[in-house]
Amino acid sequence: MIHGGYVAMILDNAVCFASASTLDRFIPQLTLNLTIDYLRPVAPGRTYTVVGTNAHGGRTRLVSNVTIVDSQGKLLAQAGGSTLPNPAFK
């Protein structure tokens, strides 16, 4: 099975990309918080789909939700997080 820390990294990146997708141009995001629910194990060598949606696209704080599903559509993990556009890239 894949370690939960690696799954968390994927979820964190997806939250950041979902948040950044709402901006006029790409700005890397800083994670303010990330809440993860691990529902089923993630195994190596399989194909998964990660989908991120933005729930709030504010100017200074953005909130997004992400899911990981397997090839049968079963939910394996989900996360919600808030991000801040990295001021070093403004």
SVG drawing of the C-alpha trace seen along z (x, -y; Angstrom):
<svg xmlns="http://www.w3.org/2000/svg" viewBox="-18 -41 27 43">
<polyline fill="none" stroke="black" stroke-width="0.4" points="0.0,0.0 1.0,-3.6 2.0,-5.5 -0.5,-8.1 2.1,-10.8 2.5,-10.4 -1.3,-10.4 -1.4,-13.6 1.2,-15.2 -0.9,-14.4 -4.0,-15.8 -2.2,-19.0 -0.9,-19.6 -4.3,-19.1 -5.9,-21.5 -3.2,-24.1 -3.8,-23.6 -7.6,-23.8 -7.2,-27.1 -4.7,-28.5 -7.0,-27.7 -9.4,-30.4 -6.8,-33.2 -6.1,-35.4 -2.7,-33.8 -1.0,-30.9 0.4,-31.8 1.9,-29.0 -0.2,-28.5 0.8,-28.2 -1.3,-25.7 -2.9,-27.2 -4.7,-24.0 -5.5,-20.6 -8.0,-18.1 -7.8,-14.5 -10.1,-11.5 -8.5,-8.2 -11.3,-5.9 -9.7,-3.0 -6.0,-1.9 -4.2,-3.3 -2.2,-0.5 0.9,-1.0 0.7,-0.1 -3.0,-1.2 -4.6,-4.1 -6.4,-6.8 -8.2,-10.0 -7.7,-13.1 -10.3,-15.8 -10.2,-19.2 -12.9,-21.8 -12.7,-25.3 -15.3,-26.1 -14.2,-29.8 -12.1,-31.9 -11.3,-34.9 -8.4,-37.4 -6.4,-36.3 -7.8,-33.0 -9.0,-30.2 -10.8,-27.0 -10.8,-23.8 -11.9,-20.2 -10.2,-17.2 -11.1,-13.5 -9.1,-10.4 -11.1,-7.6 -10.0,-4.3 -10.9,-3.0 -14.2,-1.7 -15.1,-5.2 -14.7,-4.1 -13.7,-7.0 -10.3,-6.3 -9.5,-9.6 -10.8,-13.2 -9.4,-16.4 -10.4,-20.0 -8.0,-22.8 -7.4,-26.5 -4.5,-28.2 -3.0,-31.6 -1.3,-32.9 2.4,-33.0 3.3,-36.7 6.8,-36.0 5.2,-35.4 2.8,-38.4"/>
</svg>
